[in-house]
Amino acid sequence: MNLLPLEVLPGWPQPEPVSDLTLVMLTIVGPLALGAVIALLAFGPKLARRQRDEARGTDVERVHRA
């Protein structure tokens, strides 16, 4: 599945055609996986802190309002 004709400079080797699965992995699955990793890095500590506070029985909202 080539959307655009691929032209290379003279003297350069011709690239091999890309399969549909590889194209989908690179354009859809890869960015979604990277976004999920970044989201976990950003929100993971907050979620872990919330679960730890709930396990202790601390009212998180009462502590944050004070």
mmCIF file of the N, C-alpha and C atoms, coordinates in Angstrom:
data_MODEL
# 
_entry.id   MODEL 
# 
loop_
_atom_site.group_PDB 
_atom_site.id 
_atom_site.type_symbol 
_atom_site.label_atom_id 
_atom_site.label_alt_id 
_atom_site.label_comp_id 
_atom_site.label_asym_id 
_atom_site.label_entity_id 
_atom_site.label_seq_id 
_atom_site.pdbx_PDB_ins_code 
_atom_site.Cartn_x 
_atom_site.Cartn_y 
_atom_site.Cartn_z 
_atom_site.occupancy 
_atom_site.B_iso_or_equiv 
_atom_site.pdbx_formal_charge 
_atom_site.auth_seq_id 
_atom_site.auth_comp_id 
_atom_site.auth_asym_id 
_atom_site.auth_atom_id 
_atom_site.pdbx_PDB_model_num 
ATOM 1   N N  . MET A 1 1  ? 0.852   -1.170 0.000  1.00 0.00 ? 1  MET A N  1 
ATOM 2   C CA . MET A 1 1  ? 0.000   0.000  0.000  1.00 0.00 ? 1  MET A CA 1 
ATOM 3   C C  . MET A 1 1  ? 0.897   1.231  0.000  1.00 0.00 ? 1  MET A C  1 
ATOM 4   N N  . ASN A 1 2  ? 1.163   1.728  -1.152 1.00 0.00 ? 2  ASN A N  1 
ATOM 5   C CA . ASN A 1 2  ? 1.959   2.945  -1.277 1.00 0.00 ? 2  ASN A CA 1 
ATOM 6   C C  . ASN A 1 2  ? 1.042   4.081  -1.678 1.00 0.00 ? 2  ASN A C  1 
ATOM 7   N N  . LEU A 1 3  ? 0.950   5.072  -0.799 1.00 0.00 ? 3  LEU A N  1 
ATOM 8   C CA . LEU A 1 3  ? 0.075   6.196  -1.077 1.00 0.00 ? 3  LEU A CA 1 
ATOM 9   C C  . LEU A 1 3  ? 0.718   7.178  -2.047 1.00 0.00 ? 3  LEU A C  1 
ATOM 10  N N  . LEU A 1 4  ? 2.013   7.306  -1.950 1.00 0.00 ? 4  LEU A N  1 
ATOM 11  C CA . LEU A 1 4  ? 2.743   8.212  -2.831 1.00 0.00 ? 4  LEU A CA 1 
ATOM 12  C C  . LEU A 1 4  ? 3.821   7.438  -3.574 1.00 0.00 ? 4  LEU A C  1 
ATOM 13  N N  . PRO A 1 5  ? 4.076   7.801  -4.811 1.00 0.00 ? 5  PRO A N  1 
ATOM 14  C CA . PRO A 1 5  ? 5.185   7.134  -5.495 1.00 0.00 ? 5  PRO A CA 1 
ATOM 15  C C  . PRO A 1 5  ? 6.502   7.529  -4.825 1.00 0.00 ? 5  PRO A C  1 
ATOM 16  N N  . LEU A 1 6  ? 7.327   6.558  -4.561 1.00 0.00 ? 6  LEU A N  1 
ATOM 17  C CA . LEU A 1 6  ? 8.577   6.798  -3.867 1.00 0.00 ? 6  LEU A CA 1 
ATOM 18  C C  . LEU A 1 6  ? 9.705   6.912  -4.874 1.00 0.00 ? 6  LEU A C  1 
ATOM 19  N N  . GLU A 1 7  ? 10.340  8.059  -4.888 1.00 0.00 ? 7  GLU A N  1 
ATOM 20  C CA . GLU A 1 7  ? 11.474  8.279  -5.785 1.00 0.00 ? 7  GLU A CA 1 
ATOM 21  C C  . GLU A 1 7  ? 12.704  8.547  -4.939 1.00 0.00 ? 7  GLU A C  1 
ATOM 22  N N  . VAL A 1 8  ? 13.815  7.988  -5.360 1.00 0.00 ? 8  VAL A N  1 
ATOM 23  C CA . VAL A 1 8  ? 15.067  8.192  -4.636 1.00 0.00 ? 8  VAL A CA 1 
ATOM 24  C C  . VAL A 1 8  ? 16.056  8.896  -5.554 1.00 0.00 ? 8  VAL A C  1 
ATOM 25  N N  . LEU A 1 9  ? 17.092  9.438  -4.958 1.00 0.00 ? 9  LEU A N  1 
ATOM 26  C CA . LEU A 1 9  ? 18.121  10.123 -5.728 1.00 0.00 ? 9  LEU A CA 1 
ATOM 27  C C  . LEU A 1 9  ? 18.888  9.125  -6.586 1.00 0.00 ? 9  LEU A C  1 
ATOM 28  N N  . PRO A 1 10 ? 19.424  9.584  -7.708 1.00 0.00 ? 10 PRO A N  1 
ATOM 29  C CA . PRO A 1 10 ? 20.211  8.677  -8.554 1.00 0.00 ? 10 PRO A CA 1 
ATOM 30  C C  . PRO A 1 10 ? 21.399  8.113  -7.773 1.00 0.00 ? 10 PRO A C  1 
ATOM 31  N N  . GLY A 1 11 ? 21.618  6.816  -7.897 1.00 0.00 ? 11 GLY A N  1 
ATOM 32  C CA . GLY A 1 11 ? 22.715  6.158  -7.219 1.00 0.00 ? 11 GLY A CA 1 
ATOM 33  C C  . GLY A 1 11 ? 22.319  5.555  -5.880 1.00 0.00 ? 11 GLY A C  1 
ATOM 34  N N  . TRP A 1 12 ? 21.180  5.917  -5.365 1.00 0.00 ? 12 TRP A N  1 
ATOM 35  C CA . TRP A 1 12 ? 20.708  5.358  -4.096 1.00 0.00 ? 12 TRP A CA 1 
ATOM 36  C C  . TRP A 1 12 ? 19.963  4.054  -4.385 1.00 0.00 ? 12 TRP A C  1 
ATOM 37  N N  . PRO A 1 13 ? 20.006  3.097  -3.477 1.00 0.00 ? 13 PRO A N  1 
ATOM 38  C CA . PRO A 1 13 ? 19.266  1.843  -3.708 1.00 0.00 ? 13 PRO A CA 1 
ATOM 39  C C  . PRO A 1 13 ? 17.762  2.059  -3.573 1.00 0.00 ? 13 PRO A C  1 
ATOM 40  N N  . GLN A 1 14 ? 17.010  1.290  -4.310 1.00 0.00 ? 14 GLN A N  1 
ATOM 41  C CA . GLN A 1 14 ? 15.557  1.357  -4.229 1.00 0.00 ? 14 GLN A CA 1 
ATOM 42  C C  . GLN A 1 14 ? 15.108  0.721  -2.908 1.00 0.00 ? 14 GLN A C  1 
ATOM 43  N N  . PRO A 1 15 ? 14.236  1.375  -2.154 1.00 0.00 ? 15 PRO A N  1 
ATOM 44  C CA . PRO A 1 15 ? 13.753  0.784  -0.897 1.00 0.00 ? 15 PRO A CA 1 
ATOM 45  C C  . PRO A 1 15 ? 12.791  -0.365 -1.167 1.00 0.00 ? 15 PRO A C  1 
ATOM 46  N N  . GLU A 1 16 ? 12.736  -1.284 -0.212 1.00 0.00 ? 16 GLU A N  1 
ATOM 47  C CA . GLU A 1 16 ? 11.803  -2.399 -0.331 1.00 0.00 ? 16 GLU A CA 1 
ATOM 48  C C  . GLU A 1 16 ? 10.394  -1.903 -0.013 1.00 0.00 ? 16 GLU A C  1 
ATOM 49  N N  . PRO A 1 17 ? 9.393   -2.478 -0.633 1.00 0.00 ? 17 PRO A N  1 
ATOM 50  C CA . PRO A 1 17 ? 8.020   -2.054 -0.317 1.00 0.00 ? 17 PRO A CA 1 
ATOM 51  C C  . PRO A 1 17 ? 7.661   -2.394 1.136  1.00 0.00 ? 17 PRO A C  1 
ATOM 52  N N  . VAL A 1 18 ? 6.825   -1.560 1.727  1.00 0.00 ? 18 VAL A N  1 
ATOM 53  C CA . VAL A 1 18 ? 6.415   -1.722 3.110  1.00 0.00 ? 18 VAL A CA 1 
ATOM 54  C C  . VAL A 1 18 ? 5.076   -2.445 3.147  1.00 0.00 ? 18 VAL A C  1 
ATOM 55  N N  . SER A 1 19 ? 4.954   -3.424 4.038  1.00 0.00 ? 19 SER A N  1 
ATOM 56  C CA . SER A 1 19 ? 3.690   -4.145 4.146  1.00 0.00 ? 19 SER A CA 1 
ATOM 57  C C  . SER A 1 19 ? 2.643   -3.272 4.848  1.00 0.00 ? 19 SER A C  1 
ATOM 58  N N  . ASP A 1 20 ? 1.391   -3.638 4.681  1.00 0.00 ? 20 ASP A N  1 
ATOM 59  C CA . ASP A 1 20 ? 0.298   -2.889 5.314  1.00 0.00 ? 20 ASP A CA 1 
ATOM 60  C C  . ASP A 1 20 ? 0.401   -2.944 6.835  1.00 0.00 ? 20 ASP A C  1 
ATOM 61  N N  . LEU A 1 21 ? 0.770   -4.097 7.369  1.00 0.00 ? 21 LEU A N  1 
ATOM 62  C CA . LEU A 1 21 ? 0.882   -4.246 8.817  1.00 0.00 ? 21 LEU A CA 1 
ATOM 63  C C  . LEU A 1 21 ? 1.977   -3.328 9.378  1.00 0.00 ? 21 LEU A C  1 
ATOM 64  N N  . THR A 1 22 ? 3.091   -3.254 8.698  1.00 0.00 ? 22 THR A N  1 
ATOM 65  C CA . THR A 1 22 ? 4.176   -2.371 9.147  1.00 0.00 ? 22 THR A CA 1 
ATOM 66  C C  . THR A 1 22 ? 3.742   -0.921 9.100  1.00 0.00 ? 22 THR A C  1 
ATOM 67  N N  . LEU A 1 23 ? 3.041   -0.540 8.072  1.00 0.00 ? 23 LEU A N  1 
ATOM 68  C CA . LEU A 1 23 ? 2.569   0.827  7.938  1.00 0.00 ? 23 LEU A CA 1 
ATOM 69  C C  . LEU A 1 23 ? 1.585   1.181  9.060  1.00 0.00 ? 23 LEU A C  1 
ATOM 70  N N  . VAL A 1 24 ? 0.673   0.276  9.378  1.00 0.00 ? 24 VAL A N  1 
ATOM 71  C CA . VAL A 1 24 ? -0.287  0.517  10.457 1.00 0.00 ? 24 VAL A CA 1 
ATOM 72  C C  . VAL A 1 24 ? 0.437   0.588  11.799 1.00 0.00 ? 24 VAL A C  1 
ATOM 73  N N  . MET A 1 25 ? 1.391   -0.291 12.012 1.00 0.00 ? 25 MET A N  1 
ATOM 74  C CA . MET A 1 25 ? 2.137   -0.283 13.272 1.00 0.00 ? 25 MET A CA 1 
ATOM 75  C C  . MET A 1 25 ? 2.893   1.035  13.456 1.00 0.00 ? 25 MET A C  1 
ATOM 76  N N  . LEU A 1 26 ? 3.493   1.542  12.402 1.00 0.00 ? 26 LEU A N  1 
ATOM 77  C CA . LEU A 1 26 ? 4.284   2.769  12.501 1.00 0.00 ? 26 LEU A CA 1 
ATOM 78  C C  . LEU A 1 26 ? 3.429   4.023  12.611 1.00 0.00 ? 26 LEU A C  1 
ATOM 79  N N  . THR A 1 27 ? 2.263   4.026  11.992 1.00 0.00 ? 27 THR A N  1 
ATOM 80  C CA . THR A 1 27 ? 1.472   5.254  11.962 1.00 0.00 ? 27 THR A CA 1 
ATOM 81  C C  . THR A 1 27 ? 0.357   5.312  12.996 1.00 0.00 ? 27 THR A C  1 
ATOM 82  N N  . ILE A 1 28 ? -0.099  4.160  13.503 1.00 0.00 ? 28 ILE A N  1 
ATOM 83  C CA . ILE A 1 28 ? -1.215  4.174  14.451 1.00 0.00 ? 28 ILE A CA 1 
ATOM 84  C C  . ILE A 1 28 ? -0.807  3.577  15.800 1.00 0.00 ? 28 ILE A C  1 
ATOM 85  N N  . VAL A 1 29 ? -0.343  2.351  15.805 1.00 0.00 ? 29 VAL A N  1 
ATOM 86  C CA . VAL A 1 29 ? -0.051  1.654  17.054 1.00 0.00 ? 29 VAL A CA 1 
ATOM 87  C C  . VAL A 1 29 ? 1.147   2.273  17.768 1.00 0.00 ? 29 VAL A C  1 
ATOM 88  N N  . GLY A 1 30 ? 2.183   2.623  17.033 1.00 0.00 ? 30 GLY A N  1 
ATOM 89  C CA . GLY A 1 30 ? 3.372   3.206  17.648 1.00 0.00 ? 30 GLY A CA 1 
ATOM 90  C C  . GLY A 1 30 ? 3.095   4.504  18.385 1.00 0.00 ? 30 GLY A C  1 
ATOM 91  N N  . PRO A 1 31 ? 2.460   5.491  17.748 1.00 0.00 ? 31 PRO A N  1 
ATOM 92  C CA . PRO A 1 31 ? 2.145   6.731  18.469 1.00 0.00 ? 31 PRO A CA 1 
ATOM 93  C C  . PRO A 1 31 ? 1.198   6.530  19.649 1.00 0.00 ? 31 PRO A C  1 
ATOM 94  N N  . LEU A 1 32 ? 0.220   5.634  19.522 1.00 0.00 ? 32 LEU A N  1 
ATOM 95  C CA . LEU A 1 32 ? -0.675  5.368  20.651 1.00 0.00 ? 32 LEU A CA 1 
ATOM 96  C C  . LEU A 1 32 ? 0.079   4.741  21.822 1.00 0.00 ? 32 LEU A C  1 
ATOM 97  N N  . ALA A 1 33 ? 0.983   3.826  21.531 1.00 0.00 ? 33 ALA A N  1 
ATOM 98  C CA . ALA A 1 33 ? 1.775   3.205  22.598 1.00 0.00 ? 33 ALA A CA 1 
ATOM 99  C C  . ALA A 1 33 ? 2.682   4.229  23.262 1.00 0.00 ? 33 ALA A C  1 
ATOM 100 N N  . LEU A 1 34 ? 3.298   5.095  22.487 1.00 0.00 ? 34 LEU A N  1 
ATOM 101 C CA . LEU A 1 34 ? 4.152   6.139  23.051 1.00 0.00 ? 34 LEU A CA 1 
ATOM 102 C C  . LEU A 1 34 ? 3.326   7.088  23.920 1.00 0.00 ? 34 LEU A C  1 
ATOM 103 N N  . GLY A 1 35 ? 2.136   7.453  23.470 1.00 0.00 ? 35 GLY A N  1 
ATOM 104 C CA . GLY A 1 35 ? 1.264   8.312  24.259 1.00 0.00 ? 35 GLY A CA 1 
ATOM 105 C C  . GLY A 1 35 ? 0.848   7.652  25.564 1.00 0.00 ? 35 GLY A C  1 
ATOM 106 N N  . ALA A 1 36 ? 0.601   6.337  25.538 1.00 0.00 ? 36 ALA A N  1 
ATOM 107 C CA . ALA A 1 36 ? 0.233   5.621  26.757 1.00 0.00 ? 36 ALA A CA 1 
ATOM 108 C C  . ALA A 1 36 ? 1.385   5.604  27.752 1.00 0.00 ? 36 ALA A C  1 
ATOM 109 N N  . VAL A 1 37 ? 2.593   5.416  27.270 1.00 0.00 ? 37 VAL A N  1 
ATOM 110 C CA . VAL A 1 37 ? 3.763   5.424  28.160 1.00 0.00 ? 37 VAL A CA 1 
ATOM 111 C C  . VAL A 1 37 ? 3.949   6.797  28.778 1.00 0.00 ? 37 VAL A C  1 
ATOM 112 N N  . ILE A 1 38 ? 3.811   7.838  27.987 1.00 0.00 ? 38 ILE A N  1 
ATOM 113 C CA . ILE A 1 38 ? 3.970   9.204  28.509 1.00 0.00 ? 38 ILE A CA 1 
ATOM 114 C C  . ILE A 1 38 ? 2.866   9.511  29.522 1.00 0.00 ? 38 ILE A C  1 
ATOM 115 N N  . ALA A 1 39 ? 1.643   9.080  29.233 1.00 0.00 ? 39 ALA A N  1 
ATOM 116 C CA . ALA A 1 39 ? 0.539   9.306  30.178 1.00 0.00 ? 39 ALA A CA 1 
ATOM 117 C C  . ALA A 1 39 ? 0.781   8.580  31.491 1.00 0.00 ? 39 ALA A C  1 
ATOM 118 N N  . LEU A 1 40 ? 1.286   7.355  31.433 1.00 0.00 ? 40 LEU A N  1 
ATOM 119 C CA . LEU A 1 40 ? 1.590   6.625  32.668 1.00 0.00 ? 40 LEU A CA 1 
ATOM 120 C C  . LEU A 1 40 ? 2.696   7.304  33.457 1.00 0.00 ? 40 LEU A C  1 
ATOM 121 N N  . LEU A 1 41 ? 3.692   7.821  32.771 1.00 0.00 ? 41 LEU A N  1 
ATOM 122 C CA . LEU A 1 41 ? 4.764   8.530  33.469 1.00 0.00 ? 41 LEU A CA 1 
ATOM 123 C C  . LEU A 1 41 ? 4.251   9.812  34.114 1.00 0.00 ? 41 LEU A C  1 
ATOM 124 N N  . ALA A 1 42 ? 3.296   10.461 33.481 1.00 0.00 ? 42 ALA A N  1 
ATOM 125 C CA . ALA A 1 42 ? 2.781   11.721 34.006 1.00 0.00 ? 42 ALA A CA 1 
ATOM 126 C C  . ALA A 1 42 ? 1.770   11.503 35.132 1.00 0.00 ? 42 ALA A C  1 
ATOM 127 N N  . PHE A 1 43 ? 0.856   10.544 34.973 1.00 0.00 ? 43 PHE A N  1 
ATOM 128 C CA . PHE A 1 43 ? -0.223  10.358 35.937 1.00 0.00 ? 43 PHE A CA 1 
ATOM 129 C C  . PHE A 1 43 ? 0.018   9.219  36.921 1.00 0.00 ? 43 PHE A C  1 
ATOM 130 N N  . GLY A 1 44 ? 1.004   8.388  36.675 1.00 0.00 ? 44 GLY A N  1 
ATOM 131 C CA . GLY A 1 44 ? 1.268   7.247  37.542 1.00 0.00 ? 44 GLY A CA 1 
ATOM 132 C C  . GLY A 1 44 ? 1.556   7.621  38.982 1.00 0.00 ? 44 GLY A C  1 
ATOM 133 N N  . PRO A 1 45 ? 2.455   8.568  39.235 1.00 0.00 ? 45 PRO A N  1 
ATOM 134 C CA . PRO A 1 45 ? 2.734   8.930  40.627 1.00 0.00 ? 45 PRO A CA 1 
ATOM 135 C C  . PRO A 1 45 ? 1.501   9.461  41.365 1.00 0.00 ? 45 PRO A C  1 
ATOM 136 N N  . LYS A 1 46 ? 0.672   10.232 40.686 1.00 0.00 ? 46 LYS A N  1 
ATOM 137 C CA . LYS A 1 46 ? -0.535  10.764 41.323 1.00 0.00 ? 46 LYS A CA 1 
ATOM 138 C C  . LYS A 1 46 ? -1.506  9.641  41.666 1.00 0.00 ? 46 LYS A C  1 
ATOM 139 N N  . LEU A 1 47 ? -1.684  8.694  40.754 1.00 0.00 ? 47 LEU A N  1 
ATOM 140 C CA . LEU A 1 47 ? -2.578  7.571  41.025 1.00 0.00 ? 47 LEU A CA 1 
ATOM 141 C C  . LEU A 1 47 ? -2.043  6.694  42.148 1.00 0.00 ? 47 LEU A C  1 
ATOM 142 N N  . ALA A 1 48 ? -0.739  6.478  42.169 1.00 0.00 ? 48 ALA A N  1 
ATOM 143 C CA . ALA A 1 48 ? -0.149  5.661  43.231 1.00 0.00 ? 48 ALA A CA 1 
ATOM 144 C C  . ALA A 1 48 ? -0.293  6.351  44.580 1.00 0.00 ? 48 ALA A C  1 
ATOM 145 N N  . ARG A 1 49 ? -0.108  7.667  44.617 1.00 0.00 ? 49 ARG A N  1 
ATOM 146 C CA . ARG A 1 49 ? -0.246  8.422  45.855 1.00 0.00 ? 49 ARG A CA 1 
ATOM 147 C C  . ARG A 1 49 ? -1.688  8.358  46.357 1.00 0.00 ? 49 ARG A C  1 
ATOM 148 N N  . ARG A 1 50 ? -2.658  8.468  45.442 1.00 0.00 ? 50 ARG A N  1 
ATOM 149 C CA . ARG A 1 50 ? -4.068  8.413  45.825 1.00 0.00 ? 50 ARG A CA 1 
ATOM 150 C C  . ARG A 1 50 ? -4.409  7.049  46.418 1.00 0.00 ? 50 ARG A C  1 
ATOM 151 N N  . GLN A 1 51 ? -3.927  5.969  45.797 1.00 0.00 ? 51 GLN A N  1 
ATOM 152 C CA . GLN A 1 51 ? -4.207  4.636  46.319 1.00 0.00 ? 51 GLN A CA 1 
ATOM 153 C C  . GLN A 1 51 ? -3.548  4.428  47.674 1.00 0.00 ? 51 GLN A C  1 
ATOM 154 N N  . ARG A 1 52 ? -2.341  4.945  47.853 1.00 0.00 ? 52 ARG A N  1 
ATOM 155 C CA . ARG A 1 52 ? -1.658  4.806  49.130 1.00 0.00 ? 52 ARG A CA 1 
ATOM 156 C C  . ARG A 1 52 ? -2.411  5.558  50.223 1.00 0.00 ? 52 ARG A C  1 
ATOM 157 N N  . ASP A 1 53 ? -2.901  6.754  49.916 1.00 0.00 ? 53 ASP A N  1 
ATOM 158 C CA . ASP A 1 53 ? -3.648  7.532  50.893 1.00 0.00 ? 53 ASP A CA 1 
ATOM 159 C C  . ASP A 1 53 ? -4.977  6.862  51.240 1.00 0.00 ? 53 ASP A C  1 
ATOM 160 N N  . GLU A 1 54 ? -5.647  6.285  50.257 1.00 0.00 ? 54 GLU A N  1 
ATOM 161 C CA . GLU A 1 54 ? -6.904  5.588  50.524 1.00 0.00 ? 54 GLU A CA 1 
ATOM 162 C C  . GLU A 1 54 ? -6.664  4.343  51.371 1.00 0.00 ? 54 GLU A C  1 
ATOM 163 N N  . ALA A 1 55 ? -5.542  3.669  51.171 1.00 0.00 ? 55 ALA A N  1 
ATOM 164 C CA . ALA A 1 55 ? -5.238  2.477  51.957 1.00 0.00 ? 55 ALA A CA 1 
ATOM 165 C C  . ALA A 1 55 ? -4.976  2.844  53.417 1.00 0.00 ? 55 ALA A C  1 
ATOM 166 N N  . ARG A 1 56 ? -4.423  4.023  53.658 1.00 0.00 ? 56 ARG A N  1 
ATOM 167 C CA . ARG A 1 56 ? -4.171  4.477  55.021 1.00 0.00 ? 56 ARG A CA 1 
ATOM 168 C C  . ARG A 1 56 ? -5.451  4.942  55.707 1.00 0.00 ? 56 ARG A C  1 
ATOM 169 N N  . GLY A 1 57 ? -6.471  5.242  54.924 1.00 0.00 ? 57 GLY A N  1 
ATOM 170 C CA . GLY A 1 57 ? -7.714  5.740  55.492 1.00 0.00 ? 57 GLY A CA 1 
ATOM 171 C C  . GLY A 1 57 ? -7.735  7.250  55.602 1.00 0.00 ? 57 GLY A C  1 
ATOM 172 N N  . THR A 1 58 ? -6.800  7.926  54.959 1.00 0.00 ? 58 THR A N  1 
ATOM 173 C CA . THR A 1 58 ? -6.744  9.379  54.995 1.00 0.00 ? 58 THR A CA 1 
ATOM 174 C C  . THR A 1 58 ? -7.748  9.935  54.008 1.00 0.00 ? 58 THR A C  1 
ATOM 175 N N  . ASP A 1 59 ? -8.487  10.939 54.427 1.00 0.00 ? 59 ASP A N  1 
ATOM 176 C CA . ASP A 1 59 ? -9.417  11.610 53.525 1.00 0.00 ? 59 ASP A CA 1 
ATOM 177 C C  . ASP A 1 59 ? -8.615  12.605 52.707 1.00 0.00 ? 59 ASP A C  1 
ATOM 178 N N  . VAL A 1 60 ? -8.376  12.274 51.449 1.00 0.00 ? 60 VAL A N  1 
ATOM 179 C CA . VAL A 1 60 ? -7.503  13.078 50.594 1.00 0.00 ? 60 VAL A CA 1 
ATOM 180 C C  . VAL A 1 60 ? -8.081  14.470 50.384 1.00 0.00 ? 60 VAL A C  1 
ATOM 181 N N  . GLU A 1 61 ? -9.392  14.577 50.171 1.00 0.00 ? 61 GLU A N  1 
ATOM 182 C CA . GLU A 1 61 ? -9.974  15.888 49.893 1.00 0.00 ? 61 GLU A CA 1 
ATOM 183 C C  . GLU A 1 61 ? -9.929  16.782 51.134 1.00 0.00 ? 61 GLU A C  1 
ATOM 184 N N  . ARG A 1 62 ? -10.111 16.196 52.313 1.00 0.00 ? 62 ARG A N  1 
ATOM 185 C CA . ARG A 1 62 ? -10.061 16.983 53.537 1.00 0.00 ? 62 ARG A CA 1 
ATOM 186 C C  . ARG A 1 62 ? -8.663  17.548 53.746 1.00 0.00 ? 62 ARG A C  1 
ATOM 187 N N  . VAL A 1 63 ? -7.650  16.775 53.406 1.00 0.00 ? 63 VAL A N  1 
ATOM 188 C CA . VAL A 1 63 ? -6.258  17.226 53.575 1.00 0.00 ? 63 VAL A CA 1 
ATOM 189 C C  . VAL A 1 63 ? -5.952  18.323 52.583 1.00 0.00 ? 63 VAL A C  1 
ATOM 190 N N  . HIS A 1 64 ? -6.433  18.199 51.352 1.00 0.00 ? 64 HIS A N  1 
ATOM 191 C CA . HIS A 1 64 ? -6.133  19.203 50.327 1.00 0.00 ? 64 HIS A CA 1 
ATOM 192 C C  . HIS A 1 64 ? -6.906  20.507 50.536 1.00 0.00 ? 64 HIS A C  1 
ATOM 193 N N  . ARG A 1 65 ? -8.062  20.451 51.175 1.00 0.00 ? 65 ARG A N  1 
ATOM 194 C CA . ARG A 1 65 ? -8.838  21.679 51.401 1.00 0.00 ? 65 ARG A CA 1 
ATOM 195 C C  . ARG A 1 65 ? -8.220  22.545 52.484 1.00 0.00 ? 65 ARG A C  1 
ATOM 196 N N  . ALA A 1 66 ? -7.563  21.957 53.434 1.00 0.00 ? 66 ALA A N  1 
ATOM 197 C CA . ALA A 1 66 ? -7.014  22.702 54.574 1.00 0.00 ? 66 ALA A CA 1 
ATOM 198 C C  . ALA A 1 66 ? -5.847  23.552 54.205 1.00 0.00 ? 66 ALA A C  1 
# 
